[in-house]
Amino acid sequence: MRTRLALPVALLAAISVAATACQSSSGKDAAKTDGKDVQKAASSAADYNPQPYENIKDGGTYTTVGTFDEQGNPFNVNSTLTASRVWSWYNADAITYAPTGEVQYNPDYYSDVKRSVEGGNQKVTLTINPKAAFNDGTPIDWTAIQATWKANNGSDKAYAASSTDGYDRITSVEQGKDAKQAVITFKGVNAAWSSLFTTFLHPKAATVDNFNKAYVKTAHPEWGAGPYTVGSWDTHSGNITFVRNPKWWGKKGKLDKRVYVNLESTAAVNAFKNGQVDYASASDAESLKQVKGLKGTEIRSGGSPFEYALYFNTKSSVLAESDVRKAIQQSIDRTQIAKIQFQGLDYKEPLPGSAVLYSFQKGYQDNVSAVLKYAPDEAKKTLDAAGWKPGDDGIRVKNGKKLEVGYTLMGDDPLAKATAGAFAAMLKPAGVHVVIKKADDADFSKILSERRFDLFVSGNRSMDPFGARYLCDFYCSDRDSNITGSGTPELDKEIRAAADIADLDQQITAVNKIEQKALQQYAFLPLYSGPSTYGVKKGLANVGATIFNSPLPETVGWQK
């Protein structure tokens, strides 16, 4: 699952969401980082004080910044990483991953998993724990798997599904030997199938109306399952408290309470310093400086499955021309943007070259540098050739229209403002006037879903290691998740053909070639990932820089 970062809390995480308003790219200097820098940036190191269940104290409270998002259903296209994190505290965590991506099945949900290939088609048999049940008493059985598939496979366009990839390759979900067994049959082979059923929907939550609307600004604990359930949700403040679920059949949660307090991202560090929260992102120099050295605090830093990118709205009149988008990308010095982003962190990284794979993953290629170079002089030539002539004020004009491009700035983070200013300064010499437009954090989802932007920086976090399966989400012309609106039917066919490749290595090779074509639409520009760095109260276990790992809720708590 690739989940878009929310504002202002930026999900959860790792990279301060505040950063969501700032970045750019330069293929020119992409190879200039030395070996040490590459190692550091491409680190798959995790730092989260991993502890077994037996080493965690009974009791206590764990508090962080967070709230229910506008859309709380993680399968919905408008959901964010904040929504996914909150969801996991009162719904199934059936499949998780080790920090570097190895699959882990949770026996409290799937007591047995078998995979076979018959006649070239893959079959996965999930045997569901006999005790597993939703909180309303409905047994968790094959119908939950079927309902999740039907809501996400794209056959009914009324579902606003985040990603249909993989689900659309399933031909059937049927009952096995009994209702507690789901038999999933694919057309062809899908090596990344586990990413489809890491969690699942209650059948009642999988109707079109409920899928799209039931979780808007609310929770449905009766449709959930797990060691915790919703204790309270303050609709005024947005604060949430999870408590132990008396209907849970597995090992009980170690915490008495898990609390989210609804604060602006800029207030999180102060809340941490004041003891109001137990964990805070320290992804910029100022926040790191404030939490470093605090009594009873640890700094945990590791690899990051995040990526921020600059999105171009190709449906905007000013950005409808590919040459205009190309010139803007040629004008953006991503290396300089990264320096702004990482100032004071003693951190460098190779510039990201892909929307779907990270530099520490097998098969990764720098596809951006293959098609784009930071070349501000060339940008001017690109606009000249496209008929955009410099005006008396330096701003280019074509057919009486000035080349003025909006840049949507979310939140009040100083780093975000500095980056927005850097974009404007970089584009000015080319004759592009950037108009910075301040937007409210609460409008994040609408800005994206309704394309109320020209240029917009947003981030995505990979919830699983199978990046190749998300190529269509970023680049297919008929996908709601492709917020740029770019793409062609011909490219769509190539992307979907890559999904039919059974061998993961061969699939990634094909994906890299296709992504290079997609990037030549000049509608999407990867910017940076950054480290996952947190201030954490000493003794807090299974919390921090986990990369692909999401520790089970019952294992989170205070070390003995």
QUIWO-V861631 format. One record per pair of residues at least 4 apart in sequence whose ideal C-beta (glycine too) atoms are under 6 Angstrom apart, sorted by the first residue. I is the first residue (numbers start at 1). J is the second residue. Records with the same first field share a line. If there is no record, write none. Layout:
I: J + J
This chain:
1: 463 + 464
2: 460 + 462 + 470
3: 81 + 84 + 461 + 463
4: 80 + 458 + 460
5: 10 + 11 + 17 + 81 + 459
6: 11 + 69 + 80 + 82
7: 17 + 20 + 410 + 411 + 441 + 444
8: 17 + 264 + 265 + 411 + 441
9: 65 + 66 + 82 + 265
10: 16 + 17
11: 81 + 82
12: 81 + 85
13: 281
14: 304 + 306 + 532
15: 19 + 283 + 306 + 530
16: 281 + 283 + 284
17: 265
18: 265 + 411 + 413 + 416
20: 410 + 457 + 459
21: 409 + 410 + 416 + 420 + 457
22: 416 + 419 + 457
23: 308 + 337 + 419 + 457 + 527 + 528
24: 332 + 334 + 337 + 527
25: 332 + 334 + 525 + 527
26: 333 + 334 + 335 + 374
27: 368 + 369 + 372 + 373 + 374
28: 373 + 374
29: 335
30: 351 + 366 + 369
33: 37 + 38 + 348 + 350
37: 348
38: 42 + 350
41: 349 + 350
42: 359 + 360
43: 303
44: 100 + 303 + 360
45: 302 + 303
46: 99 + 302 + 545 + 546 + 547
47: 300 + 301 + 302 + 544 + 545
48: 543 + 544 + 545 + 546
49: 541
51: 55 + 541 + 559
53: 555
55: 559 + 560
56: 254 + 541 + 557
57: 558 + 560
59: 256
60: 255 + 558
61: 257
62: 255 + 258 + 278
63: 259 + 277 + 278
64: 277 + 279
65: 263 + 268 + 277
66: 82 + 260
67: 238 + 260 + 262
68: 72
69: 80 + 82 + 83
70: 445
71: 76 + 78 + 79 + 216
72: 83 + 215
73: 79 + 215
74: 79 + 83 + 84 + 87
75: 152 + 162
76: 160
77: 160 + 162 + 480 + 481
78: 445 + 449
79: 83
81: 461
87: 91
88: 93
89: 228 + 242 + 258 + 553
90: 221 + 224 + 226 + 228 + 229 + 230
91: 199 + 224
92: 109 + 199 + 200 + 225
93: 552
94: 106 + 109 + 110
95: 105 + 194 + 198
96: 104 + 550
97: 101 + 548 + 549
98: 102 + 549
99: 546 + 547 + 548 + 549
101: 465 + 548
103: 194
105: 110 + 113
107: 111
108: 129 + 250
109: 129 + 132
110: 126
111: 127 + 129
112: 127
113: 126
114: 125
115: 124
116: 123
117: 122
121: 186
122: 186 + 189 + 190
123: 185
124: 184 + 193
125: 176 + 183
126: 182
127: 181
128: 132 + 140 + 141 + 180
130: 180
131: 249
132: 140
133: 139 + 140
134: 138 + 202 + 223 + 225
135: 221 + 222 + 224 + 247
136: 222
140: 144
141: 179 + 180
142: 175 + 179 + 182
143: 147 + 203
144: 200
145: 173 + 182
146: 173
147: 201 + 203 + 206
148: 200 + 201
149: 153 + 167 + 170 + 173
151: 159 + 206 + 211
152: 161 + 164 + 167
153: 164 + 167 + 168
154: 164 + 168
158: 208
159: 208 + 211
160: 212
163: 473
164: 168
165: 469 + 472
166: 190 + 196 + 469
167: 196
169: 186 + 187 + 190
170: 184 + 186
171: 185 + 187
172: 185
173: 182 + 184
174: 183
175: 179
176: 181 + 183
177: 181
186: 190
188: 500
189: 502
191: 504
192: 466 + 469
195: 464 + 466
201: 205 + 206
202: 223
205: 210 + 223
206: 211
209: 213
210: 214
219: 230
221: 229 + 230
227: 245 + 248 + 253 + 553 + 554
228: 242 + 245 + 253 + 553
229: 245
231: 241 + 242 + 243
232: 241
233: 240
234: 239
237: 262
238: 262
239: 261 + 262
240: 260
241: 257 + 259
242: 258
243: 257
244: 252 + 253
251: 554
253: 554
254: 557
255: 557
263: 267 + 268 + 271
267: 271
268: 280
269: 280 + 287 + 290
271: 276 + 277
272: 277 + 280 + 535
278: 537 + 540
279: 534 + 536 + 543
280: 535
281: 534
282: 287 + 288 + 291 + 533 + 534 + 535
283: 533
284: 415
285: 343 + 344 + 345
288: 292
291: 297 + 535
292: 299
296: 537 + 538
297: 535
298: 536 + 538
300: 534 + 536 + 544 + 545
301: 531 + 533 + 545
302: 532 + 545
303: 547
304: 529 + 530 + 531 + 532
305: 462 + 547 + 548
306: 459 + 461 + 529
307: 352 + 460 + 526 + 529
308: 457 + 459 + 527 + 528
309: 524 + 525 + 526 + 527
310: 457 + 525 + 527
311: 456 + 483 + 484
312: 319 + 325 + 484 + 523
313: 319 + 451 + 453 + 454
314: 319 + 484 + 485 + 486 + 523
315: 451 + 485
316: 454
318: 405
319: 324 + 325 + 454
322: 522
323: 382 + 386
325: 522
326: 382 + 522
327: 379 + 382 + 383 + 430
329: 372 + 522 + 525
330: 375 + 378 + 379
331: 376 + 379 + 426 + 427 + 430
332: 426
333: 374 + 426
334: 351
338: 342 + 528
340: 418 + 419 + 422
341: 528
342: 347
347: 531
350: 359
352: 526 + 529
353: 366 + 367 + 368 + 369
354: 367
355: 474
356: 467 + 468 + 470 + 471
357: 361 + 364 + 467
359: 364
363: 508
365: 512
367: 512 + 515 + 516 + 519
368: 372 + 526
370: 516
371: 516 + 519 + 520
379: 430
380: 430
383: 388 + 396
387: 398
388: 396 + 398 + 403
389: 397
390: 396 + 431
391: 395 + 397
395: 402 + 431 + 433
396: 403 + 431
397: 402
403: 432
404: 433 + 435
405: 432 + 434 + 454
406: 435 + 437 + 454
407: 420 + 423 + 434 + 436 + 455
408: 437 + 439 + 453 + 456
409: 420 + 436 + 438
410: 439 + 441
411: 416 + 441
420: 436
423: 434
424: 434
427: 432 + 434
439: 443
443: 447
445: 449
446: 450
447: 452 + 453
448: 483
465: 548
468: 507 + 508 + 511
471: 475 + 495 + 511
472: 476 + 479 + 495
473: 479 + 481
475: 487 + 518
476: 482 + 487 + 492 + 495
477: 487 + 492
484: 523 + 524
486: 521 + 523
487: 491
494: 514
495: 514
498: 507 + 510 + 511 + 514
501: 506 + 507 + 510
532: 545
534: 544
536: 540 + 543 + 544
539: 558 + 559
541: 559
542: 551 + 555 + 556
551: 555 + 556
